[in-house]
Amino acid sequence: MTAPMLPADPPRFRLFDEPSPLHPWPRLSDALGGRAEIWAKREDLLPLAFGGNKLRNLEFLVGAAIAEGADSLVTSGRRWSNHCRLTAAAGARAGLAVHLVLSGPPAPRPGPGIRTAELMGATIHQLPTDDRSARDDAVERVVADLLATDRRPYRIGVGGSGVLGAYGQVLGATEMFDQAVERGLHVDAIVLPSATGGTQAGLIVGAALRSPQSTVSGVLVARPADELGPVILDLAGTLAARMGVALPPEAVRLDASQLGGGYGRPTAAGGEAAGLLARTEGVLVDPIYTAKACAGLVGAVRAGRHDGQTVVFWHAGGTPGLFETLEP
């Protein structure tokens, strides 16, 4: 079983009831010279397993799995993957077995991502390499082994970032715009970490639905722009067509300034931005995803690209990544 395309009314398995908060960050705004009014969509405060925006994808992916009669979920990622950790949590909540294929190299000892996933009952299949084809082959083997024992696996792509998962992010965007209206805010820009592209695609479509003048800028944390950009554009275009909305020109905006040595490798700018945020707002970001995105936001504000604007930082989660063993 694999994730289907987006049906008219996709089945949903609720993983949270309340909206994630929309918080002002006035001290960070002041520390950056008051050039922009900065707010944060706190997806890290969603209620399961240290939170994270991937719960939005998983509501619809788990809903589809249950609708198809699956009894287990199979997905993959790196050992610090927010998606993998939250798939373990979603499976536990839904009563589904979870198998996680984690590409390597493994850490000297199990990190927080693996420990929390195992605590929630997930079976870990750790690979010695980070080769994508080896990871894909391992997923195929796990699915085949489950089928051979009369299990009913439902396969979820890396990051849960297909059309069905990204639809959850469209709803996240409309939720945020509702909150902004309640506070009398006009959101000029959204800034987020972009790794597999599903979140950015969903936010682009959500903004097109509710506030077409608002821009959505993804700070690259894993893949280069020439690789990820077409993926986001194709996914956003598919979602937009199915929801009857036109995408604005230059809908896909990518900031490659913070990619550094690549995925899972901290940067000096990310560390500086994380420290500034912690000292001004008491909020933590991890070095893998959100610190790099925060550095992108800080750099853009300092460069004057958001002068006079209201900017929402999409805090996608990833707090356990603070405690992973990473290469510099």
C-alpha distance (Angstrom), angle and dihedral (degrees) to the residues before:
residue distance angle dihedral
M1 . . .
T2 3.79 . .
A3 3.78 135.1 .
P4 3.84 108.7 -80.6
M5 3.76 128.3 -139.2
L6 3.78 116.6 -90.8
P7 3.82 112.0 -70.2
A8 3.79 121.9 -155.4
D9 3.80 92.5 -99.8
P10 3.83 108.2 15.6
P11 3.81 117.1 -153.9
R12 3.79 112.9 -107.6
F13 3.78 132.9 -157.7
R14 3.79 107.5 -159.1
L15 3.80 114.5 -128.1
F16 3.82 97.5 169.8
D17 3.79 136.8 17.6
E18 3.80 107.4 -159.4
P19 3.82 128.8 61.5
S20 3.78 116.2 -104.8
P21 3.83 109.3 -106.0
L22 3.79 125.2 -94.3
H23 3.81 103.8 -144.1
P24 3.81 130.5 -172.8
W25 3.80 116.8 -128.1
P26 3.83 101.0 -158.2
R27 3.80 97.3 157.5
L28 3.79 92.1 52.7
S29 3.81 88.4 47.3
D30 3.81 90.0 52.0
A31 3.81 92.3 46.2
L32 3.80 88.0 57.1
G33 3.79 92.1 53.6
G34 3.80 98.5 -93.3
R35 3.79 89.6 -84.3
A36 3.82 92.9 134.8
E37 3.79 135.9 19.7
I38 3.81 104.8 -122.0
W39 3.80 125.4 -157.0
A40 3.79 130.5 171.3
K41 3.78 132.0 -139.8
R42 3.80 99.4 -144.7
E43 3.78 103.6 -145.6
D44 3.80 86.3 153.4
L45 3.82 87.3 72.6
L46 3.81 95.7 61.4
P47 3.79 106.5 124.0
L48 3.82 109.6 -110.8
A49 3.82 128.4 81.4
F50 3.82 99.3 -21.7
G51 3.81 91.3 -39.6
G52 3.77 131.1 -104.8
N53 3.79 141.3 169.1
K54 3.82 93.8 -98.7
L55 3.81 88.3 80.1
R56 3.80 85.9 76.3
N57 3.81 91.3 59.0
L58 3.77 91.9 44.1
E59 3.79 95.0 55.2
F60 3.80 88.1 68.3
L61 3.80 97.8 33.8
V62 3.79 92.3 52.4
G63 3.79 89.2 42.9
A64 3.81 89.5 55.5
A65 3.81 91.8 45.7
I66 3.79 92.1 53.4
A67 3.81 91.6 45.0
E68 3.81 89.1 54.8
G69 3.80 92.6 49.5
A70 3.81 96.5 -110.2
D71 3.78 120.6 163.7
S72 3.80 98.1 -169.6
L73 3.80 141.8 35.4
V74 3.81 124.5 -139.9
T75 3.79 122.2 -168.1
S76 3.79 140.5 144.6
G77 3.79 145.2 -145.6
R78 3.79 142.3 124.2
R79 3.79 120.7 -48.3
W80 3.83 91.2 -98.5
S81 3.81 94.5 47.6
N82 3.80 113.2 144.3
H83 3.78 88.6 -158.3
C84 3.81 92.4 55.5
R85 3.81 93.9 47.0
L86 3.79 91.5 48.7
T87 3.81 92.6 45.1
A88 3.81 86.5 58.7
A89 3.80 89.2 51.3
A90 3.80 93.7 46.0
G91 3.80 91.2 48.5
A92 3.78 90.9 51.0
R93 3.81 90.9 50.1
A94 3.82 91.7 48.4
G95 3.81 97.0 41.7
L96 3.81 93.8 -115.4
A97 3.80 125.7 136.4
V98 3.81 113.5 -116.9
H99 3.80 129.1 -149.4
L100 3.81 118.3 -170.3
V101 3.80 121.5 -165.2
L102 3.80 105.5 -158.7
S103 3.79 121.0 -167.5
G104 3.77 118.0 -140.1
P105 2.80 176.8 178.2
P106 3.80 90.8 -174.0
A107 3.79 119.1 -131.8
P108 3.83 119.8 -110.0
R109 3.81 86.4 -102.8
P110 3.82 131.1 9.0
G111 3.79 110.0 -76.9
P112 3.80 128.7 -144.8
G113 3.80 94.5 -85.1
I114 3.79 93.4 57.6
R115 3.80 94.5 38.6
T116 3.79 93.7 52.2
A117 3.81 92.6 44.6
E118 3.79 91.6 51.3
L119 3.79 90.7 46.4
M120 3.81 87.9 57.5
G121 3.80 91.0 51.9
A122 3.80 102.4 -99.2
T123 3.81 120.6 149.0
I124 3.81 111.0 -129.4
H125 3.79 122.5 -145.7
Q126 3.80 103.6 -170.2
L127 3.81 118.6 -163.7
P128 3.83 125.1 -156.7
T129 3.82 93.4 -137.4
D130 3.80 138.5 52.5
D131 3.81 91.7 -140.6
R132 3.82 108.4 136.1
S133 3.80 95.3 -146.8
A134 3.81 90.6 52.2
R135 3.80 89.0 51.1
D136 3.80 91.9 49.4
D137 3.82 90.6 48.6
A138 3.81 90.1 50.7
V139 3.81 91.2 52.0
E140 3.81 89.2 52.5
R141 3.82 90.3 51.5
V142 3.80 92.9 49.5
V143 3.81 91.5 49.6
A144 3.81 91.4 47.2
D145 3.81 91.9 49.0
L146 3.80 91.1 50.8
L147 3.79 92.3 48.7
A148 3.81 90.0 49.2
T149 3.81 89.2 59.3
D150 3.82 93.3 48.8
R151 3.79 94.3 -102.9
R152 3.80 120.5 142.5
P153 3.82 107.9 -133.2
Y154 3.79 125.0 -170.3
R155 3.79 112.9 -154.9
I156 3.81 119.5 -142.8
G157 3.80 119.9 -165.5
V158 3.79 123.3 -123.2
G159 3.78 109.3 -65.8
G160 3.80 92.0 2.3
S161 3.79 83.9 -99.8
G162 3.80 104.0 145.9
V163 3.79 124.5 112.7
L164 3.80 94.1 -79.3
G165 3.80 94.9 50.0
A166 3.80 93.9 42.6
Y167 3.79 89.0 55.0
G168 3.80 86.7 69.8
Q169 3.80 88.3 58.5
V170 3.81 90.9 52.9
L171 3.80 86.8 59.2
G172 3.80 89.8 47.2
A173 3.79 89.8 55.9
T174 3.80 93.8 48.7
E175 3.81 88.8 48.2
M176 3.80 89.9 54.6
F177 3.81 93.1 48.2
D178 3.82 89.4 51.0
Q179 3.81 88.9 53.5
A180 3.79 90.9 47.7
V181 3.81 91.7 53.0
E182 3.82 90.0 50.7
R183 3.83 88.6 55.0
G184 3.80 95.1 43.9
L185 3.80 92.4 -113.2
H186 3.77 128.6 147.0
V187 3.80 106.8 -154.6
D188 3.79 110.3 -144.4
A189 3.79 98.5 177.7
I190 3.80 143.0 9.9
V191 3.81 120.1 -153.6
L192 3.80 120.9 -166.1
P193 3.80 142.6 159.0
S194 3.80 110.6 -97.5
A195 3.81 120.0 -157.1
T196 3.81 112.3 141.1
G197 3.80 95.6 9.7
G198 3.79 102.6 -124.1
T199 3.79 96.3 108.5
Q200 3.79 93.1 48.4
A201 3.81 92.3 47.2
G202 3.81 91.3 51.1
L203 3.80 93.3 47.0
I204 3.80 91.1 49.1
V205 3.80 90.6 55.0
G206 3.81 92.7 42.6
A207 3.81 89.9 52.6
A208 3.81 90.7 47.5
L209 3.80 88.4 54.1
R210 3.78 97.5 47.4
S211 3.82 109.9 18.1
P212 3.81 114.2 11.5
Q213 3.81 92.4 -178.3
S214 3.80 92.0 60.4
T215 3.81 114.9 98.8
V216 3.80 125.2 -141.8
S217 3.81 115.7 -150.6
G218 3.77 122.0 -171.4
V219 3.79 118.7 -155.7
L220 3.79 106.5 -146.9
V221 3.80 113.6 -122.9
A222 3.81 103.4 161.4
R223 3.80 117.4 12.0
P224 3.82 133.2 37.1
A225 3.79 120.1 -103.3
D226 3.81 95.6 -110.5
E227 3.80 89.1 57.5
L228 3.80 101.2 39.8
G229 3.80 100.4 34.3
P230 3.82 96.6 70.5
V231 3.81 90.3 46.5
I232 3.80 91.7 54.8
L233 3.80 93.3 44.4
D234 3.81 92.9 50.2
L235 3.81 92.9 46.8
A236 3.82 94.1 45.1
G237 3.78 90.6 46.4
T238 3.79 92.2 51.9
L239 3.79 92.1 48.4
A240 3.80 93.0 45.3
A241 3.80 92.9 50.5
R242 3.79 92.1 50.4
M243 3.79 91.7 48.0
G244 3.80 95.1 45.5
V245 3.79 98.0 -118.3
A246 3.81 130.9 126.5
L247 3.78 119.9 -128.7
P248 3.81 116.4 -128.7
P249 3.81 119.4 -116.0
E250 3.80 112.9 -82.6
A251 3.79 90.1 14.1
V252 3.81 93.8 163.0
R253 3.81 110.5 70.7
L254 3.79 117.3 177.0
D255 3.79 130.2 -175.2
A256 3.81 111.2 -156.1
S257 3.81 95.4 177.1
Q258 3.81 95.8 99.4
L259 3.81 102.6 44.1
G260 3.80 91.9 100.8
G261 3.80 113.7 164.4
G262 3.78 91.7 -10.5
Y263 3.76 139.8 -100.4
G264 3.78 115.8 -2.3
R265 3.80 94.1 8.9
P266 3.81 114.2 116.2
T267 3.79 121.4 -134.2
A268 3.78 131.9 -148.7
A269 3.81 90.7 -122.7
G270 3.79 90.6 52.3
G271 3.78 91.1 50.8
E272 3.81 91.7 49.3
A273 3.80 92.3 49.2
A274 3.80 92.4 46.3
G275 3.80 90.3 52.5
L276 3.80 92.5 47.8
L277 3.81 91.5 51.0
A278 3.80 92.7 46.3
R279 3.82 92.4 50.1
T280 3.80 95.6 45.6
E281 3.82 103.4 36.1
G282 3.82 106.3 13.7
V283 3.82 90.0 -122.2
L284 3.80 123.5 134.9
V285 3.79 127.6 -143.8
D286 3.79 128.0 -172.9
P287 3.83 123.8 -119.0
I288 3.82 94.7 -124.9
Y289 3.79 102.3 59.2
T290 3.77 120.9 -8.8
A291 3.82 100.5 38.0
K292 3.80 89.9 58.3
A293 3.81 90.7 47.6
C294 3.80 90.1 48.1
A295 3.81 88.7 51.6
G296 3.79 88.3 52.4
L297 3.79 90.3 52.1
V298 3.80 93.3 46.8
G299 3.79 91.6 48.2
A300 3.80 93.2 48.4
V301 3.82 92.7 49.3
R302 3.80 92.3 47.3
A303 3.80 89.4 49.7
G304 3.81 90.6 54.2
R305 3.80 96.5 -114.6
H306 3.82 91.9 129.3
D307 3.80 100.3 37.1
G308 3.81 110.2 155.6
Q309 3.79 92.6 1.7
T310 3.79 135.2 124.0
V311 3.80 106.9 -127.7
V312 3.81 127.3 -169.7
F313 3.79 116.7 -153.5
W314 3.80 109.9 -150.8
H315 3.81 103.0 -138.5
A316 3.79 96.8 -159.6
G317 3.81 95.9 -176.6
G318 3.79 129.2 -119.2
T319 3.80 99.9 150.4
P320 3.86 93.9 151.0
G321 3.81 87.4 62.2
L322 3.80 87.5 75.3
F323 3.79 87.0 73.8
E324 3.80 100.7 43.3
T325 3.80 121.7 111.5
L326 3.79 103.4 -115.7
E327 3.78 137.0 176.9
P328 3.81 113.5 -112.7
